[in-house]
Amino acid sequence: MSEVDAGLDTIEQIQQKLAGEQYIADRSLATIILLARALQKPVLLEGEPGVGKTEVARALSSVLGARLIRLQCYEGLDATHALYEWNYPRQLLHIRAMEGRSTEVDEVERSIFSETYLIKRPLLDAIASPSVVPPVLLIDEIDRADEPFEAFLLEVLSDFQVSIPELGTISAHHRPLVILTSNRTREIHDALKRRCLYMWLSYPSFEREMEILRSRVPDIGIVLAAQLCRFMVRLRAMDLNKRPGVAETIDWAAALLHLEKDELDVTAVFETAGVILKTREDLARFDRAGIDALLRDIPSTPAGYG
C-alpha cells in the first residue's frame, strides 16, 4: 500500500477523510468506496440531481491525491470524443514541412501517427496515465449518452485497455478508480450494472443535511441552518418539476448570509426563491401564502432544535 493509501483501509477512515474534504458520507457509501478500491471495480451512483453524486469523485480525488479526469456524457457522444483523436491540423503542417525532402512514405506515416499528434480524451487519458497514483475517472451522467456508447464503455471498463491501429494496444499500468453517475433519465443496461458496484443516493435526512450545510458553510448560525434544512425537507415533498438538491441548499445559505439574514421569513424566501427553484412553473407556484405554509411551525429559536 502506498503512502496515499494510508489511512483509507477502514470504513470509518474513509468517512473521516471525506469529511475533511467537506463531504459527509454515510456508512453505506463509505463501504462501497472501500470495496471498489479493494476489488478494483467501478462504482455506479444513481440518484436525483443535486444529491452529491459528482461531488463524491471530487472529494475522493482530493483524499487520494489523485488527478480527477471527467467525461461529461451527452446525447451523441461517441468513442472519438471519449477516447482519442488525431491532431489533423498539426499532422498536415508536418506533412507540408516534409514536402520536397527525400523521405519514404512509411517514415512520414510513422512520424505523423505517433503520440506527439495523439489527442487523449478522458478515457484514454485515464488508462494511459503514467502516475503511480491512479487517477479518479468520473463518467458523469451516463444516462445522457446513447446506448451504443454504453456498449462501447463495457469493453473499456472490462479490460482497461485501448487498441489504436497506428500505435498498438495501450493498457493501464494502474487501474483508475471509476465513478459513474446517473440521474436515471433512462435505465442503464444490466450488462453495465453487472460490472459495477451500485449505490442509490437519496436526498439526505434533516440531520444529515444539517451536518453537510454546517460543514460547507461554517459561518451559518444554527437557527438559520436548521430552518433552511427543515424548509428544504418540506419543499422536496411538494410536486415540483425540479426538486432542489443539497447544492441548492448550500447556495441558498450563502445567498442569505450575503444578504445578512439570520433567520427565515416569508420575504427572505420569496426574494431568494430563484436560488433554489430553477423552472418558471415552480417559481409561479411559489407565492407568499405557499411560503408561509411551508414556514409554519418551523422553530425560530435554538430551543426548537434539540
C-alpha positions as CSV (number, residue, x, y, z in Angstrom):
1,M,0.0,0.0,0.0
2,S,1.4,3.4,-1.0
3,E,1.5,6.4,1.2
4,V,-1.5,8.0,-0.4
5,D,-3.5,4.9,0.5
6,A,-2.5,5.0,4.2
7,G,-5.5,5.7,6.4
8,L,-8.1,4.5,3.9
9,D,-8.4,0.9,4.8
10,T,-11.5,1.0,7.0
11,I,-15.0,2.4,6.5
12,E,-14.5,4.8,9.4
13,Q,-11.3,6.2,8.0
14,I,-12.9,6.8,4.6
15,Q,-15.8,8.7,6.3
16,Q,-13.3,10.8,8.3
17,K,-11.1,11.6,5.2
18,L,-14.1,12.5,3.1
19,A,-15.4,14.7,5.9
20,G,-12.1,16.5,5.8
21,E,-12.9,17.4,2.2
22,Q,-16.3,18.6,3.3
23,Y,-18.2,15.6,2.0
24,I,-20.3,13.9,4.6
25,A,-20.6,10.2,3.6
26,D,-22.8,7.7,5.4
27,R,-21.6,4.3,6.2
28,S,-23.1,2.5,3.2
29,L,-21.4,4.9,0.7
30,A,-18.0,4.6,2.5
31,T,-18.4,0.8,2.4
32,I,-19.0,0.8,-1.4
33,I,-15.9,3.0,-1.8
34,L,-13.8,0.7,0.3
35,L,-14.9,-2.3,-1.7
36,A,-14.5,-0.5,-5.1
37,R,-10.8,0.1,-4.3
38,A,-10.3,-3.4,-2.9
39,L,-12.0,-5.2,-5.8
40,Q,-10.9,-2.7,-8.5
41,K,-14.4,-2.3,-9.7
42,P,-16.3,0.8,-11.0
43,V,-19.0,2.4,-8.9
44,L,-22.4,3.4,-10.4
45,L,-24.0,6.2,-8.3
46,E,-27.7,6.8,-9.2
47,G,-30.0,9.4,-7.6
48,E,-31.8,12.7,-8.1
49,P,-29.8,15.7,-9.4
50,G,-28.1,17.6,-6.7
51,V,-27.7,14.8,-4.1
52,G,-23.9,14.8,-4.3
53,K,-23.0,12.1,-6.8
54,T,-20.4,14.1,-8.8
55,E,-19.0,15.5,-5.6
56,V,-18.0,12.0,-4.5
57,A,-15.5,11.8,-7.2
58,R,-14.1,15.3,-6.5
59,A,-13.7,14.5,-2.8
60,L,-12.1,11.1,-3.5
61,S,-9.5,12.6,-5.8
62,S,-8.5,15.1,-3.1
63,V,-8.4,12.4,-0.4
64,L,-6.3,10.1,-2.6
65,G,-4.0,12.9,-4.0
66,A,-5.1,11.7,-7.5
67,R,-5.9,13.5,-10.7
68,L,-9.6,13.9,-11.4
69,I,-10.4,13.1,-15.1
70,R,-14.0,13.9,-16.0
71,L,-16.0,12.7,-19.0
72,Q,-19.3,14.6,-19.3
73,C,-21.8,12.5,-21.2
74,Y,-24.3,13.8,-23.6
75,E,-26.5,12.6,-26.4
76,G,-24.4,11.8,-29.5
77,L,-21.2,11.2,-27.5
78,D,-19.1,8.7,-29.4
79,A,-15.8,6.9,-29.0
80,T,-13.8,9.5,-30.8
81,H,-14.7,12.3,-28.3
82,A,-14.4,10.0,-25.3
83,L,-11.3,8.0,-26.2
84,Y,-8.8,9.7,-28.6
85,E,-8.5,11.5,-31.9
86,W,-5.6,12.6,-34.1
87,N,-4.5,16.2,-34.3
88,Y,-5.1,16.6,-38.0
89,P,-4.1,20.3,-38.4
90,R,-0.7,19.5,-36.8
91,Q,-0.3,16.4,-39.0
92,L,-1.0,18.5,-42.1
93,L,1.6,21.1,-41.1
94,H,4.1,18.3,-40.5
95,I,3.4,16.8,-44.0
96,R,3.8,20.2,-45.6
97,A,7.1,20.7,-43.8
98,M,8.3,17.4,-45.2
99,E,7.5,18.3,-48.8
100,G,10.5,18.4,-51.0
101,R,12.5,16.1,-48.8
102,S,13.5,12.7,-49.9
103,T,11.6,10.9,-47.2
104,E,10.0,7.5,-47.5
105,V,6.2,7.4,-47.2
106,D,6.3,4.9,-44.4
107,E,8.6,7.1,-42.5
108,V,6.2,10.1,-42.9
109,E,3.3,7.9,-41.7
110,R,5.2,6.7,-38.7
111,S,6.1,10.3,-37.7
112,I,2.6,11.7,-38.0
113,F,0.9,8.8,-36.4
114,S,2.9,9.0,-33.2
115,E,1.9,10.0,-29.7
116,T,3.1,13.5,-30.5
117,Y,0.0,14.0,-32.6
118,L,-2.4,12.0,-30.4
119,I,-5.1,13.9,-28.5
120,K,-6.0,11.9,-25.5
121,R,-9.6,12.2,-24.5
122,P,-10.8,11.3,-20.9
123,L,-10.9,7.5,-21.3
124,L,-7.5,7.1,-22.9
125,D,-6.1,9.8,-20.6
126,A,-7.2,7.7,-17.6
127,I,-5.9,4.4,-19.0
128,A,-2.6,5.8,-20.2
129,S,-1.8,7.8,-17.0
130,P,1.8,7.2,-16.1
131,S,1.2,8.3,-12.5
132,V,1.9,5.8,-9.6
133,V,-1.3,7.2,-8.1
134,P,-4.2,6.0,-10.3
135,P,-6.5,8.8,-11.4
136,V,-10.1,9.1,-10.5
137,L,-12.2,8.8,-13.7
138,L,-15.6,10.4,-13.4
139,I,-18.1,9.4,-16.1
140,D,-20.8,11.9,-15.4
141,E,-24.4,11.4,-16.3
142,I,-24.0,8.2,-18.3
143,D,-27.8,8.1,-18.7
144,R,-27.5,11.1,-21.1
145,A,-25.3,9.1,-23.5
146,D,-26.8,6.8,-26.2
147,E,-26.9,3.1,-25.7
148,P,-24.2,2.4,-28.4
149,F,-21.7,4.4,-26.3
150,E,-22.8,2.5,-23.2
151,A,-22.0,-0.8,-25.1
152,F,-18.6,0.6,-26.1
153,L,-17.9,1.5,-22.5
154,L,-18.4,-2.1,-21.4
155,E,-15.3,-3.2,-23.2
156,V,-13.2,-0.3,-21.8
157,L,-14.3,-1.0,-18.2
158,S,-13.7,-4.7,-18.6
159,D,-10.1,-4.7,-19.9
160,F,-8.9,-1.1,-19.2
161,Q,-7.0,-1.2,-22.5
162,V,-7.4,0.5,-25.8
163,S,-6.3,-0.6,-29.3
164,I,-5.1,2.2,-31.6
165,P,-4.4,0.8,-35.1
166,E,-1.5,3.1,-35.7
167,L,0.2,2.6,-32.3
168,G,-1.0,-0.8,-30.9
169,T,-2.6,-1.6,-27.6
170,I,-2.3,0.7,-24.6
171,S,-3.1,-0.9,-21.2
172,A,-3.5,0.7,-17.8
173,H,-0.5,0.2,-15.5
174,H,-2.7,1.1,-12.6
175,R,-6.5,0.9,-12.9
176,P,-8.2,4.2,-12.3
177,L,-10.9,4.4,-9.7
178,V,-14.0,4.8,-11.9
179,I,-17.2,6.7,-10.7
180,L,-20.2,6.6,-13.0
181,T,-23.2,8.8,-12.2
182,S,-26.7,8.7,-13.4
183,N,-29.8,10.8,-12.8
184,R,-31.9,7.9,-14.1
185,T,-33.4,9.8,-17.0
186,R,-33.3,6.3,-18.6
187,E,-32.5,2.8,-17.4
188,I,-28.8,1.8,-17.5
189,H,-28.3,-1.6,-19.2
190,D,-27.9,-4.6,-16.9
191,A,-24.6,-5.5,-18.6
192,L,-23.0,-2.3,-17.4
193,K,-24.6,-2.5,-13.9
194,R,-23.1,-6.0,-13.5
195,R,-19.6,-4.6,-14.0
196,C,-20.2,-2.0,-11.2
197,L,-20.8,-1.7,-7.6
198,Y,-24.1,0.1,-7.2
199,M,-25.3,2.8,-4.8
200,W,-28.5,4.8,-4.8
201,L,-28.0,8.3,-3.3
202,S,-31.2,9.8,-2.0
203,Y,-31.9,13.3,-0.5
204,P,-30.4,13.5,2.9
205,S,-32.3,13.4,6.2
206,F,-32.7,16.7,8.1
207,E,-29.9,15.7,10.4
208,R,-27.6,14.7,7.6
209,E,-28.3,17.9,5.6
210,M,-27.6,20.0,8.7
211,E,-24.2,18.3,9.1
212,I,-23.4,18.9,5.4
213,L,-24.6,22.5,5.5
214,R,-22.6,23.4,8.6
215,S,-19.5,21.7,7.1
216,R,-19.8,23.6,3.7
217,V,-21.0,26.9,5.1
218,P,-19.3,27.2,8.5
219,D,-20.3,30.8,9.2
220,I,-24.0,30.0,9.2
221,G,-25.8,30.1,12.6
222,I,-27.6,27.0,13.9
223,V,-31.0,28.6,13.8
224,L,-30.8,29.6,10.1
225,A,-29.2,26.3,9.2
226,A,-31.9,24.3,10.9
227,Q,-34.6,26.5,9.3
228,L,-33.2,26.0,5.8
229,C,-32.9,22.2,6.2
230,R,-36.4,21.8,7.6
231,F,-37.8,24.1,4.8
232,M,-36.0,22.0,2.2
233,V,-37.3,18.7,3.5
234,R,-40.9,20.2,3.2
235,L,-40.2,21.7,-0.2
236,R,-38.9,18.4,-1.7
237,A,-42.2,16.8,-0.6
238,M,-44.0,19.0,-3.0
239,D,-44.9,18.1,-6.6
240,L,-42.2,20.2,-8.3
241,N,-40.8,20.0,-11.8
242,K,-37.3,20.1,-10.4
243,R,-36.7,19.4,-6.7
244,P,-33.8,21.3,-5.2
245,G,-30.8,19.3,-4.2
246,V,-28.1,19.7,-1.5
247,A,-26.2,22.0,-3.8
248,E,-29.1,24.4,-3.8
249,T,-29.3,24.3,0.0
250,I,-25.6,25.3,0.2
251,D,-26.1,28.1,-2.4
252,W,-29.2,29.4,-0.6
253,A,-27.3,29.5,2.7
254,A,-24.5,31.5,1.1
255,A,-27.0,33.9,-0.5
256,L,-28.9,34.5,2.7
257,L,-25.7,35.2,4.6
258,H,-24.6,37.6,1.9
259,L,-28.0,39.4,2.4
260,E,-27.2,39.4,6.2
261,K,-30.2,37.2,7.1
262,D,-30.0,35.3,10.3
263,E,-33.4,33.6,10.1
264,L,-36.0,32.7,7.5
265,D,-39.2,34.7,6.9
266,V,-41.7,34.9,4.1
267,T,-40.0,37.9,2.5
268,A,-36.5,36.4,2.6
269,V,-37.7,33.2,1.0
270,F,-39.8,34.9,-1.6
271,E,-37.0,37.2,-2.7
272,T,-34.4,34.4,-3.0
273,A,-36.6,31.7,-4.4
274,G,-34.6,31.8,-7.7
275,V,-31.6,30.3,-5.8
276,I,-33.5,27.0,-5.1
277,L,-36.2,26.8,-7.8
278,K,-35.0,26.5,-11.4
279,T,-38.1,26.4,-13.5
280,R,-40.7,29.0,-14.4
281,E,-43.6,26.8,-13.4
282,D,-42.2,26.1,-9.9
283,L,-41.5,29.8,-9.3
284,A,-45.0,30.7,-10.4
285,R,-46.5,28.4,-7.8
286,F,-44.2,29.8,-5.1
287,D,-46.4,32.6,-3.7
288,R,-46.3,34.2,-0.3
289,A,-49.2,32.1,1.0
290,G,-47.4,28.9,0.0
291,I,-44.2,30.1,1.5
292,D,-46.0,30.9,4.8
293,A,-47.5,27.4,4.9
294,L,-44.0,25.8,4.4
295,L,-42.6,28.0,7.2
296,R,-45.4,27.3,9.6
297,D,-44.3,25.5,12.8
298,I,-40.6,25.8,11.8
299,P,-39.0,27.0,15.1
300,S,-37.2,30.4,15.2
301,T,-35.3,29.8,18.4
302,P,-32.4,27.4,19.2
303,A,-34.6,25.6,21.8
304,G,-36.6,24.1,18.9
305,Y,-33.7,22.1,17.5
306,G,-32.6,19.9,20.3
